[in-house]
């Protein structure tokens, strides 16, 4: 894969810019955290989630708070 190719599809962050107006998918959270989507699913017990039946969604403000509370290099 060349450096110009992305391993993840392009995410339109303008539509998820608001902290709470829109719920994020696991793929969008993975983009924000710069981790694979599989990492997000394997850490659901650590991340602040909203369960909608079999679906999992995230508030952007909760994800940002999660990052702030983790501190550096944890």
N, CA, C and O atoms as a Tinker XYZ file with bonds, in Angstrom:
   296  protein
     1  N      0.853000   -1.184000    0.000000    73     2
     2  CA     0.000000    0.000000    0.000000    64     1     3
     3  C      0.888000    1.234000    0.000000    63     2     4     5
     4  O      1.789000    1.353000    0.831000    81     3
     5  N      0.645000    2.130000   -0.906000    73     3     6
     6  CA     1.457000    3.340000   -0.974000    64     5     7
     7  C      1.065000    4.298000    0.140000    63     6     8     9
     8  O      0.008000    4.163000    0.757000    81     7
     9  N      1.936000    5.266000    0.384000    73     7    10
    10  CA     1.675000    6.233000    1.452000    64     9    11
    11  C      0.491000    7.127000    1.131000    63    10    12    13
    12  O     -0.100000    7.721000    2.032000    81    11
    13  N      0.136000    7.231000   -0.155000    73    11    14
    14  CA    -0.997000    8.081000   -0.513000    64    13    15
    15  C     -2.332000    7.382000   -0.288000    63    14    16    17
    16  O     -3.375000    8.034000   -0.252000    81    15
    17  N     -2.306000    6.046000   -0.135000    73    15    18
    18  CA    -3.536000    5.313000    0.125000    64    17    19
    19  C     -3.819000    5.296000    1.611000    63    18    20    21
    20  O     -2.894000    5.252000    2.422000    81    19
    21  N     -5.098000    5.330000    1.976000    73    19    22
    22  CA    -5.487000    5.268000    3.368000    64    21    23
    23  C     -6.001000    3.882000    3.664000    63    22    24    25
    24  O     -6.641000    3.257000    2.818000    81    23
    25  N     -5.721000    3.385000    4.883000    73    23    26
    26  CA    -6.214000    2.078000    5.259000    64    25    27
    27  C     -7.668000    2.141000    5.697000    63    26    28    29
    28  O     -8.346000    1.114000    5.727000    81    27
    29  N     -8.155000    3.320000    6.034000    73    27    30
    30  CA    -9.537000    3.516000    6.450000    64    29    31
    31  C    -10.225000    4.418000    5.436000    63    30    32    33
    32  O     -9.594000    5.309000    4.866000    81    31
    33  N    -11.515000    4.193000    5.208000    73    31    34
    34  CA   -12.228000    5.131000    4.328000    64    33    35
    35  C    -12.228000    6.530000    4.921000    63    34    36    37
    36  O    -12.121000    6.702000    6.135000    81    35
    37  N    -12.345000    7.501000    4.076000    73    35    38
    38  CA   -12.335000    8.891000    4.527000    64    37    39
    39  C    -13.563000    9.186000    5.370000    63    38    40    41
    40  O    -14.681000    8.845000    4.986000    81    39
    41  N    -13.359000    9.822000    6.521000    73    39    42
    42  CA   -14.437000   10.207000    7.426000    64    41    43
    43  C    -14.665000   11.700000    7.276000    63    42    44    45
    44  O    -13.709000   12.475000    7.293000    81    43
    45  N    -15.893000   12.108000    7.132000    73    43    46
    46  CA   -16.239000   13.524000    7.054000    64    45    47
    47  C    -16.407000   14.063000    8.473000    63    46    48    49
    48  O    -17.497000   13.987000    9.041000    81    47
    49  N    -15.329000   14.608000    9.046000    73    47    50
    50  CA   -15.360000   15.075000   10.422000    64    49    51
    51  C    -16.201000   16.336000   10.593000    63    50    52    53
    52  O    -16.567000   16.669000   11.720000    81    51
    53  N    -16.516000   17.039000    9.525000    73    51    54
    54  CA   -17.374000   18.216000    9.637000    64    53    55
    55  C    -18.749000   17.818000   10.146000    63    54    56    57
    56  O    -19.389000   18.584000   10.865000    81    55
    57  N    -19.211000   16.623000    9.778000    73    55    58
    58  CA   -20.547000   16.210000   10.214000    64    57    59
    59  C    -20.548000   15.693000   11.640000    63    58    60    61
    60  O    -21.618000   15.537000   12.229000    81    59
    61  N    -19.378000   15.422000   12.216000    73    59    62
    62  CA   -19.323000   14.964000   13.606000    64    61    63
    63  C    -18.608000   15.977000   14.492000    63    62    64    65
    64  O    -18.164000   15.643000   15.591000    81    63
    65  N    -18.499000   17.203000   14.020000    73    63    66
    66  CA   -17.763000   18.244000   14.745000    64    65    67
    67  C    -18.422000   18.600000   16.072000    63    66    68    69
    68  O    -17.718000   18.832000   17.055000    81    67
    69  N    -19.730000   18.649000   16.128000    73    67    70
    70  CA   -20.419000   18.993000   17.366000    64    69    71
    71  C    -20.185000   17.903000   18.403000    63    70    72    73
    72  O    -20.169000   16.718000   18.070000    81    71
    73  N    -20.004000   18.299000   19.649000    73    71    74
    74  CA   -19.675000   17.346000   20.708000    64    73    75
    75  C    -20.780000   16.342000   20.971000    63    74    76    77
    76  O    -20.487000   15.169000   21.205000    81    75
    77  N    -22.025000   16.750000   20.941000    73    75    78
    78  CA   -23.093000   15.844000   21.340000    64    77    79
    79  C    -24.262000   15.738000   20.371000    63    78    80    81
    80  O    -25.188000   14.969000   20.626000    81    79
    81  N    -24.252000   16.460000   19.302000    73    79    82
    82  CA   -25.392000   16.418000   18.379000    64    81    83
    83  C    -25.486000   15.098000   17.644000    63    82    84    85
    84  O    -26.573000   14.686000   17.237000    81    83
    85  N    -24.377000   14.443000   17.474000    73    83    86
    86  CA   -24.314000   13.262000   16.639000    64    85    87
    87  C    -23.565000   12.162000   17.382000    63    86    88    89
    88  O    -22.555000   12.423000   18.035000    81    87
    89  N    -24.058000   10.950000   17.283000    73    87    90
    90  CA   -23.352000    9.831000   17.889000    64    89    91
    91  C    -22.321000    9.289000   16.902000    63    90    92    93
    92  O    -22.555000    9.268000   15.694000    81    91
    93  N    -21.194000    8.855000   17.424000    73    91    94
    94  CA   -20.113000    8.335000   16.594000    64    93    95
    95  C    -20.186000    6.819000   16.510000    63    94    96    97
    96  O    -20.619000    6.154000   17.452000    81    95
    97  N    -19.764000    6.287000   15.394000    73    95    98
    98  CA   -19.641000    4.843000   15.227000    64    97    99
    99  C    -18.262000    4.407000   15.724000    63    98   100   101
   100  O    -17.397000    5.241000   15.990000    81    99
   101  N    -18.071000    3.107000   15.844000    73    99   102
   102  CA   -16.768000    2.576000   16.252000    64   101   103
   103  C    -15.688000    2.970000   15.242000    63   102   104   105
   104  O    -14.550000    3.244000   15.624000    81   103
   105  N    -16.036000    2.999000   13.982000    73   103   106
   106  CA   -15.074000    3.390000   12.950000    64   105   107
   107  C    -14.631000    4.845000   13.127000    63   106   108   109
   108  O    -13.450000    5.158000   12.980000    81   107
   109  N    -15.570000    5.725000   13.440000    73   107   110
   110  CA   -15.242000    7.134000   13.643000    64   109   111
   111  C    -14.399000    7.320000   14.907000    63   110   112   113
   112  O    -13.482000    8.141000   14.920000    81   111
   113  N    -14.701000    6.571000   15.962000    73   111   114
   114  CA   -13.899000    6.639000   17.184000    64   113   115
   115  C    -12.486000    6.128000   16.904000    63   114   116   117
   116  O    -11.513000    6.693000   17.402000    81   115
   117  N    -12.370000    5.078000   16.119000    73   115   118
   118  CA   -11.052000    4.554000   15.755000    64   117   119
   119  C    -10.234000    5.602000   15.015000    63   118   120   121
   120  O     -9.032000    5.730000   15.247000    81   119
   121  N    -10.877000    6.353000   14.126000    73   119   122
   122  CA   -10.190000    7.436000   13.414000    64   121   123
   123  C     -9.712000    8.512000   14.382000    63   122   124   125
   124  O     -8.582000    8.989000   14.274000    81   123
   125  N    -10.566000    8.896000   15.326000    73   123   126
   126  CA   -10.205000    9.922000   16.297000    64   125   127
   127  C     -9.026000    9.461000   17.155000    63   126   128   129
   128  O     -8.090000   10.223000   17.401000    81   127
   129  N     -9.083000    8.211000   17.607000    73   127   130
   130  CA    -8.028000    7.672000   18.474000    64   129   131
   131  C     -6.807000    7.184000   17.694000    63   130   132   133
   132  O     -5.759000    6.904000   18.275000    81   131
   133  N     -6.955000    7.087000   16.378000    73   131   134
   134  CA    -5.889000    6.593000   15.501000    64   133   135
   135  C     -5.473000    5.173000   15.883000    63   134   136   137
   136  O     -4.294000    4.856000   16.035000    81   135
   137  N     -6.492000    4.344000   16.029000    73   135   138
   138  CA    -6.299000    2.923000   16.330000    64   137   139
   139  C     -7.181000    2.130000   15.369000    63   138   140   141
   140  O     -8.083000    2.693000   14.749000    81   139
   141  N     -6.926000    0.826000   15.241000    73   139   142
   142  CA    -7.814000    0.005000   14.410000    64   141   143
   143  C     -9.205000   -0.112000   15.037000    63   142   144   145
   144  O     -9.358000   -0.014000   16.254000    81   143
   145  N    -10.197000   -0.320000   14.203000    73   143   146
   146  CA   -11.563000   -0.486000   14.691000    64   145   147
   147  C    -11.640000   -1.679000   15.644000    63   146   148   149
   148  O    -12.421000   -1.655000   16.595000    81   147
   149  N    -10.854000   -2.704000   15.407000    73   147   150
   150  CA   -10.848000   -3.882000   16.287000    64   149   151
   151  C    -10.422000   -3.510000   17.707000    63   150   152   153
   152  O    -10.896000   -4.115000   18.668000    81   151
   153  N     -9.526000   -2.514000   17.853000    73   151   154
   154  CA    -9.108000   -2.070000   19.184000    64   153   155
   155  C    -10.292000   -1.451000   19.923000    63   154   156   157
   156  O    -10.478000   -1.695000   21.116000    81   155
   157  N    -11.088000   -0.656000   19.221000    73   155   158
   158  CA   -12.258000   -0.031000   19.836000    64   157   159
   159  C    -13.193000   -1.114000   20.365000    63   158   160   161
   160  O    -13.650000   -1.037000   21.506000    81   159
   161  N    -13.478000   -2.125000   19.541000    73   159   162
   162  CA   -14.383000   -3.193000   19.974000    64   161   163
   163  C    -13.799000   -4.009000   21.126000    63   162   164   165
   164  O    -14.545000   -4.459000   21.996000    81   163
   165  N    -12.497000   -4.205000   21.149000    73   163   166
   166  CA   -11.897000   -4.994000   22.228000    64   165   167
   167  C    -11.792000   -4.206000   23.534000    63   166   168   169
   168  O    -11.522000   -4.795000   24.581000    81   167
   169  N    -12.001000   -2.882000   23.496000    73   167   170
   170  CA   -11.931000   -2.042000   24.695000    64   169   171
   171  C    -13.275000   -1.403000   25.045000    63   170   172   173
   172  O    -13.314000   -0.355000   25.690000    81   171
   173  N    -14.361000   -2.021000   24.629000    73   171   174
   174  CA   -15.684000   -1.462000   24.915000    64   173   175
   175  C    -15.949000   -1.338000   26.404000    63   174   176   177
   176  O    -16.681000   -0.442000   26.825000    81   175
   177  N    -15.373000   -2.216000   27.210000    73   175   178
   178  CA   -15.598000   -2.123000   28.658000    64   177   179
   179  C    -14.874000   -0.917000   29.261000    63   178   180   181
   180  O    -15.236000   -0.459000   30.345000    81   179
   181  N    -13.859000   -0.402000   28.573000    73   179   182
   182  CA   -13.106000    0.765000   29.057000    64   181   183
   183  C    -13.672000    2.081000   28.518000    63   182   184   185
   184  O    -13.579000    3.119000   29.175000    81   183
   185  N    -14.248000    2.032000   27.341000    73   183   186
   186  CA   -14.749000    3.238000   26.678000    64   185   187
   187  C    -16.182000    3.553000   27.098000    63   186   188   189
   188  O    -16.958000    2.640000   27.382000    81   187
   189  N    -16.541000    4.841000   27.139000    73   187   190
   190  CA   -17.923000    5.224000   27.439000    64   189   191
   191  C    -18.805000    4.959000   26.216000    63   190   192   193
   192  O    -18.632000    5.587000   25.171000    81   191
   193  N    -19.737000    4.039000   26.352000    73   191   194
   194  CA   -20.554000    3.630000   25.212000    64   193   195
   195  C    -22.032000    3.901000   25.439000    63   194   196   197
   196  O    -22.493000    4.075000   26.567000    81   195
   197  N    -22.749000    3.929000   24.340000    73   195   198
   198  CA   -24.205000    3.967000   24.345000    64   197   199
   199  C    -24.640000    2.745000   23.549000    63   198   200   201
   200  O    -24.291000    2.605000   22.377000    81   199
   201  N    -25.395000    1.869000   24.179000    73   199   202
   202  CA   -25.872000    0.651000   23.513000    64   201   203
   203  C    -27.253000    0.900000   22.924000    63   202   204   205
   204  O    -28.156000    1.382000   23.607000    81   203
   205  N    -27.402000    0.569000   21.661000    73   203   206
   206  CA   -28.680000    0.654000   20.961000    64   205   207
   207  C    -28.954000   -0.735000   20.385000    63   206   208   209
   208  O    -28.702000   -1.003000   19.210000    81   207
   209  N    -29.472000   -1.603000   21.240000    73   207   210
   210  CA   -29.643000   -2.992000   20.820000    64   209   211
   211  C    -28.279000   -3.608000   20.577000    63   210   212   213
   212  O    -27.436000   -3.617000   21.475000    81   211
   213  N    -28.050000   -4.119000   19.387000    73   211   214
   214  CA   -26.749000   -4.717000   19.074000    64   213   215
   215  C    -25.721000   -3.694000   18.610000    63   214   216   217
   216  O    -24.560000   -4.036000   18.382000    81   215
   217  N    -26.140000   -2.447000   18.471000    73   215   218
   218  CA   -25.249000   -1.394000   18.008000    64   217   219
   219  C    -24.604000   -0.673000   19.185000    63   218   220   221
   220  O    -25.185000   -0.557000   20.263000    81   219
   221  N    -23.388000   -0.195000   18.947000    73   219   222
   222  CA   -22.658000    0.574000   19.950000    64   221   223
   223  C    -22.345000    1.928000   19.336000    63   222   224   225
   224  O    -21.848000    2.011000   18.213000    81   223
   225  N    -22.637000    2.985000   20.079000    73   223   226
   226  CA   -22.328000    4.342000   19.624000    64   225   227
   227  C    -21.630000    5.090000   20.747000    63   226   228   229
   228  O    -21.628000    4.647000   21.896000    81   227
   229  N    -21.038000    6.221000   20.407000    73   227   230
   230  CA   -20.221000    6.990000   21.336000    64   229   231
   231  C    -20.534000    8.470000   21.188000    63   230   232   233
   232  O    -20.735000    8.949000   20.072000    81   231
   233  N    -20.577000    9.204000   22.297000    73   231   234
   234  CA   -20.639000   10.659000   22.255000    64   233   235
   235  C    -19.209000   11.174000   22.128000    63   234   236   237
   236  O    -18.311000   10.709000   22.830000    81   235
   237  N    -19.009000   12.109000   21.254000    73   235   238
   238  CA   -17.662000   12.651000   21.053000    64   237   239
   239  C    -17.114000   13.252000   22.352000    63   238   240   241
   240  O    -15.939000   13.069000   22.670000    81   239
   241  N    -17.950000   13.960000   23.096000    73   239   242
   242  CA   -17.489000   14.574000   24.344000    64   241   243
   243  C    -17.055000   13.509000   25.353000    63   242   244   245
   244  O    -16.109000   13.729000   26.110000    81   243
   245  N    -17.736000   12.356000   25.374000    73   243   246
   246  CA   -17.338000   11.264000   26.274000    64   245   247
   247  C    -16.000000   10.662000   25.861000    63   246   248   249
   248  O    -15.182000   10.310000   26.712000    81   247
   249  N    -15.779000   10.545000   24.558000    73   247   250
   250  CA   -14.501000   10.017000   24.059000    64   249   251
   251  C    -13.375000   10.985000   24.411000    63   250   252   253
   252  O    -12.300000   10.556000   24.830000    81   251
   253  N    -13.611000   12.273000   24.245000    73   251   254
   254  CA   -12.592000   13.275000   24.582000    64   253   255
   255  C    -12.296000   13.262000   26.081000    63   254   256   257
   256  O    -11.139000   13.375000   26.485000    81   255
   257  N    -13.332000   13.124000   26.907000    73   255   258
   258  CA   -13.147000   13.043000   28.361000    64   257   259
   259  C    -12.357000   11.777000   28.733000    63   258   260   261
   260  O    -11.497000   11.813000   29.613000    81   259
   261  N    -12.650000   10.679000   28.067000    73   259   262
   262  CA   -11.912000    9.430000   28.269000    64   261   263
   263  C    -10.418000    9.654000   28.025000    63   262   264   265
   264  O     -9.580000    9.206000   28.808000    81   263
   265  N    -10.095000   10.346000   26.939000    73   263   266
   266  CA    -8.693000   10.625000   26.620000    64   265   267
   267  C     -8.040000   11.522000   27.671000    63   266   268   269
   268  O     -6.901000   11.285000   28.071000    81   267
   269  N     -8.757000   12.545000   28.113000    73   267   270
   270  CA    -8.221000   13.450000   29.131000    64   269   271
   271  C     -7.938000   12.720000   30.445000    63   270   272   273
   272  O     -6.928000   12.978000   31.100000    81   271
   273  N     -8.828000   11.816000   30.822000    73   271   274
   274  CA    -8.677000   11.082000   32.076000    64   273   275
   275  C     -7.580000   10.027000   32.032000    63   274   276   277
   276  O     -7.060000    9.631000   33.075000    81   275
   277  N     -7.224000    9.573000   30.844000    73   275   278
   278  CA    -6.195000    8.543000   30.701000    64   277   279
   279  C     -4.808000    9.097000   31.021000    63   278   280   281
   280  O     -3.963000    8.385000   31.563000    81   279
   281  N     -4.579000   10.329000   30.696000    73   279   282
   282  CA    -3.251000   10.903000   30.900000    64   281   283
   283  C     -2.278000   10.417000   29.834000    63   282   284   285
   284  O     -2.653000    9.626000   28.968000    81   283
   285  N     -1.044000   10.876000   29.888000    73   283   286
   286  CA    -0.065000   10.509000   28.870000    64   285   287
   287  C      0.441000    9.083000   29.042000    63   286   288   289
   288  O      0.670000    8.627000   30.162000    81   287
   289  N      0.613000    8.392000   27.938000    73   287   290
   290  CA     1.288000    7.090000   27.865000    64   289   291
   291  C      0.740000    6.038000   28.820000    63   290   292   293
   292  O      1.501000    5.375000   29.524000    81   291
   293  N     -0.565000    5.889000   28.841000    73   291   294
   294  CA    -1.129000    4.801000   29.655000    64   293   295
   295  C     -1.479000    3.637000   28.806000    63   294   296
   296  O     -1.966000    2.627000   29.314000    81   295
